[in-house]
Amino acid sequence: MDYQNILFTTQDGIARLTLNRPDKLNSFTGAMHAELRDALDRIQADKTMRVLVITGAGRAFCAGQDLADPDMAVGATMPDVGNVVEQNYKPLILRLQNLRVPTVAMVNGVAAGAGASLALACDLVIAGKGASFLQAFSKIGLVPDTGGTWFLPQRVGMARAMGLAMLADKLPAEKAAEWGLIWQAVEDADLTATVDKLATQLSTMPTKALVRTRQALHAAPTHTLEQQLSMEGGFMRELGWSPDFAEGVAAFMEKRAPRFTGQ
């Protein structure tokens, strides 16, 4: 696919996906969603990829849905916004949550609406201190989508989630980190270097173990302790037979750095 709305590169096991509509604050369109699906499919199929970094071009991470997109046109009939969610946003979030590599959001500016939820769907979120998160849906008579109503209370609790969702106030990156919504807020000038270092670190770690960790943590809120213990046991059995576990043990015994392959 010839990408017009995103940039996609791969090098040394690191896939980098940049939303590339800077004049529109990288807001989503149907065409952008199609390109995102293609890029994520490529990562899923390429076993040399070990981590994905998502960011935005220009001064924003992503401003959410482009309301000027034909799918959202308000005319003689109203758009089927639910269909847009089902066709585009739901598959996007599920693909990210089930991707075979860990994911990092590098939030370089405002992350609003679906853009905020896109960031929260990643395993780790690093934001510049000048960035902010905004659940803007109440300003146009809608509810948070793209997993927003799931991510927010899980991360910051019901009281803060309700305030963010109903009042549509901007949450500065530093406060987002303080509240536990994101992993880290860093100086804007240090953002790229910080994420590059993190991506390099993740690209050398046991990829399958990181993804199983994601799955276990996401399952925990709906499991009993017994169910969670069983899930952990199943993952430990699987990973205990993996080449990466054998390498990790060998490296520990030999007092050297492990050389994981992600297998």
C-alpha positions as CSV (number, residue, x, y, z in Angstrom):
1,M,0.0,0.0,0.0
2,D,1.2,3.5,-0.9
3,Y,0.8,5.4,2.4
4,Q,-0.5,9.0,2.1
5,N,-1.6,9.5,5.7
6,I,1.0,7.8,7.8
7,L,4.8,7.2,7.7
8,F,6.0,3.7,8.4
9,T,9.6,2.6,8.8
10,T,11.4,-0.5,10.3
11,Q,15.0,-0.8,11.5
12,D,16.8,-3.0,13.9
13,G,13.6,-4.7,15.1
14,I,11.8,-1.3,15.8
15,A,8.7,-0.4,13.8
16,R,7.9,3.3,13.8
17,L,4.4,4.5,12.8
18,T,3.8,8.2,12.5
19,L,0.4,9.7,11.9
20,N,1.1,12.1,9.1
21,R,-1.6,14.8,8.7
22,P,0.1,17.6,10.6
23,D,-2.1,20.3,9.0
24,K,-5.1,18.6,10.5
25,L,-3.4,17.7,13.8
26,N,-3.2,14.1,12.6
27,S,-6.9,13.6,12.9
28,F,-8.3,10.3,11.7
29,T,-10.0,9.6,8.4
30,G,-11.2,6.4,6.8
31,A,-8.2,6.4,4.5
32,M,-5.8,6.8,7.5
33,H,-7.5,3.8,9.2
34,A,-7.0,1.7,6.1
35,E,-3.3,2.5,6.1
36,L,-3.0,1.8,9.8
37,R,-4.6,-1.6,9.4
38,D,-2.1,-2.4,6.6
39,A,0.9,-1.3,8.7
40,L,-0.2,-3.3,11.8
41,D,-0.8,-6.4,9.6
42,R,2.8,-6.0,8.3
43,I,4.1,-5.9,11.9
44,Q,2.1,-8.9,12.9
45,A,3.5,-10.9,10.0
46,D,7.1,-9.8,10.3
47,K,8.8,-11.9,13.0
48,T,11.9,-9.6,12.9
49,M,9.9,-6.8,14.5
50,R,10.2,-6.6,18.2
51,V,8.5,-3.3,19.2
52,L,6.2,-0.6,17.7
53,V,6.5,3.1,18.4
54,I,3.5,5.3,17.5
55,T,3.7,9.1,17.3
56,G,2.3,12.1,15.4
57,A,3.9,14.5,12.9
58,G,4.2,18.1,13.7
59,R,2.8,19.7,16.9
60,A,0.1,17.1,17.8
61,F,-0.1,13.4,18.5
62,C,-3.6,13.1,17.2
63,A,-6.7,15.3,17.5
64,G,-9.2,12.4,17.1
65,Q,-11.7,11.9,14.4
66,D,-11.6,14.4,11.5
67,L,-15.2,15.7,11.5
68,A,-14.8,16.9,7.9
69,D,-14.2,13.3,6.8
70,P,-17.0,12.0,4.5
71,D,-17.9,9.3,7.0
72,M,-18.9,12.0,9.4
73,A,-20.7,14.4,7.1
74,V,-23.9,15.9,8.5
75,G,-26.4,16.6,5.7
76,A,-29.9,15.6,4.9
77,T,-29.3,12.5,6.9
78,M,-27.1,12.1,10.0
79,P,-24.0,10.0,9.8
80,D,-23.9,6.5,11.5
81,V,-21.2,7.3,14.0
82,G,-21.6,3.9,15.6
83,N,-20.8,2.3,12.3
84,V,-17.6,4.4,12.1
85,V,-16.6,3.1,15.5
86,E,-17.4,-0.6,14.6
87,Q,-15.6,-0.5,11.3
88,N,-12.5,1.6,12.2
89,Y,-11.9,2.3,15.9
90,K,-12.9,-1.0,17.5
91,P,-10.6,-3.0,15.1
92,L,-7.8,-0.6,15.6
93,I,-7.8,-0.9,19.4
94,L,-8.2,-4.7,19.3
95,R,-5.3,-5.0,16.8
96,L,-3.1,-3.0,19.1
97,Q,-4.1,-4.9,22.2
98,N,-3.4,-8.2,20.5
99,L,-0.3,-7.2,18.6
100,R,2.6,-9.7,18.8
101,V,5.0,-7.0,19.9
102,P,5.0,-4.4,22.8
103,T,3.8,-0.9,21.8
104,V,5.0,2.5,22.9
105,A,3.1,5.8,22.3
106,M,5.3,8.8,22.0
107,V,2.9,11.7,22.7
108,N,4.4,14.9,21.3
109,G,1.4,17.2,21.6
110,V,-2.3,17.2,22.2
111,A,-3.9,13.7,22.2
112,A,-7.6,14.4,22.0
113,G,-10.7,12.1,21.7
114,A,-9.8,8.9,19.8
115,G,-6.2,10.2,19.7
116,A,-6.0,10.0,23.5
117,S,-7.5,6.5,23.5
118,L,-5.0,5.4,20.8
119,A,-2.2,6.4,23.1
120,L,-3.7,4.6,26.1
121,A,-4.2,1.5,24.0
122,C,-0.4,1.2,23.8
123,D,1.5,-0.7,26.5
124,L,3.7,2.3,27.5
125,V,2.9,6.0,27.0
126,I,5.7,8.5,27.1
127,A,4.7,12.2,26.7
128,G,6.5,15.5,26.4
129,K,5.6,17.8,29.3
130,G,4.0,20.2,26.8
131,A,1.6,17.4,25.7
132,S,-2.0,17.0,27.0
133,F,-4.8,14.5,27.0
134,L,-8.4,15.5,26.3
135,Q,-11.6,13.5,26.2
136,A,-13.5,16.0,24.0
137,F,-16.6,14.0,23.3
138,S,-19.0,15.8,25.6
139,K,-18.3,19.0,23.6
140,I,-20.1,17.5,20.6
141,G,-22.7,15.4,22.3
142,L,-21.0,12.0,22.2
143,V,-19.4,9.6,24.7
144,P,-15.7,8.6,24.8
145,D,-15.0,5.8,22.3
146,T,-12.0,3.9,21.1
147,G,-11.8,2.3,24.5
148,G,-11.8,5.5,26.4
149,T,-14.5,4.4,28.9
150,W,-12.5,1.3,29.5
151,F,-9.0,2.7,29.8
152,L,-9.9,5.8,32.0
153,P,-11.4,4.1,35.0
154,Q,-8.9,1.3,34.9
155,R,-6.0,3.8,35.0
156,V,-7.2,6.7,37.2
157,G,-10.3,5.4,39.0
158,M,-13.9,6.2,38.6
159,A,-14.0,9.7,40.1
160,R,-11.2,11.1,37.9
161,A,-12.5,9.2,34.9
162,M,-15.9,10.7,35.3
163,G,-14.5,14.2,35.6
164,L,-12.3,13.8,32.5
165,A,-15.0,12.3,30.4
166,M,-17.9,14.7,31.4
167,L,-16.0,18.0,31.7
168,A,-13.7,17.5,28.7
169,D,-10.9,19.4,30.5
170,K,-7.3,19.1,29.2
171,L,-5.1,17.0,31.4
172,P,-1.4,18.1,31.2
173,A,1.1,15.3,30.6
174,E,2.8,15.8,34.0
175,K,-0.5,15.4,35.8
176,A,-1.4,12.4,33.6
177,A,1.8,10.7,34.8
178,E,1.1,11.7,38.4
179,W,-2.4,10.2,38.2
180,G,-1.0,7.0,36.6
181,L,-2.7,7.5,33.3
182,I,0.6,7.3,31.5
183,W,4.0,5.9,32.3
184,Q,6.2,9.0,32.1
185,A,6.3,12.7,31.2
186,V,9.7,14.1,30.1
187,E,11.0,17.4,28.9
188,D,9.9,18.0,25.3
189,A,13.5,18.3,24.1
190,D,14.2,14.8,25.6
191,L,11.1,13.0,24.3
192,T,12.6,11.5,21.1
193,A,15.8,10.4,22.8
194,T,13.9,8.9,25.7
195,V,11.6,6.9,23.5
196,D,14.5,5.8,21.2
197,K,16.3,4.4,24.3
198,L,13.2,2.7,25.5
199,A,12.4,1.2,22.1
200,T,15.9,-0.1,21.8
201,Q,15.7,-1.7,25.2
202,L,12.3,-3.4,24.4
203,S,13.7,-4.6,21.0
204,T,16.3,-6.7,22.9
205,M,13.9,-8.1,25.5
206,P,11.9,-11.4,25.4
207,T,9.1,-10.3,23.2
208,K,6.7,-13.1,23.8
209,A,7.1,-12.8,27.6
210,L,6.3,-9.0,27.3
211,V,3.1,-9.7,25.3
212,R,2.0,-12.5,27.7
213,T,2.5,-10.0,30.5
214,R,0.2,-7.5,28.8
215,Q,-2.4,-10.2,28.3
216,A,-2.2,-11.3,32.0
217,L,-2.5,-7.8,33.3
218,H,-5.5,-7.0,31.1
219,A,-7.3,-10.2,32.2
220,A,-6.8,-9.6,35.9
221,P,-9.7,-7.2,36.6
222,T,-12.3,-9.8,35.3
223,H,-10.7,-12.9,36.9
224,T,-10.9,-14.4,40.3
225,L,-7.6,-15.0,42.0
226,E,-7.9,-18.7,41.2
227,Q,-8.5,-17.9,37.5
228,Q,-5.6,-15.5,37.4
229,L,-3.3,-18.1,39.0
230,S,-4.3,-20.6,36.4
231,M,-3.6,-18.1,33.6
232,E,-0.2,-17.4,35.0
233,G,0.5,-21.1,35.2
234,G,-0.4,-21.6,31.6
235,F,1.8,-18.7,30.4
236,M,4.7,-19.9,32.6
237,R,4.4,-23.4,31.1
238,E,4.4,-22.0,27.5
239,L,7.3,-19.6,28.2
240,G,9.2,-22.1,30.2
241,W,9.6,-24.1,27.0
242,S,10.8,-21.1,24.9
243,P,14.3,-20.4,23.6
244,D,14.3,-17.1,25.4
245,F,13.8,-18.7,28.8
246,A,16.6,-21.1,28.1
247,E,18.8,-18.1,27.1
248,G,17.8,-16.1,30.1
249,V,18.7,-18.9,32.5
250,A,22.0,-19.6,30.7
251,A,22.9,-15.9,30.8
252,F,22.1,-15.7,34.5
253,M,24.2,-18.7,35.3
254,E,27.1,-17.5,33.1
255,K,26.8,-13.9,34.5
256,R,26.4,-12.3,31.1
257,A,23.8,-10.2,29.3
258,P,21.1,-12.3,27.7
259,R,20.7,-12.4,23.9
260,F,17.0,-12.8,23.4
261,T,15.5,-13.5,20.0
262,G,11.8,-12.9,20.9
263,Q,11.1,-16.6,20.5
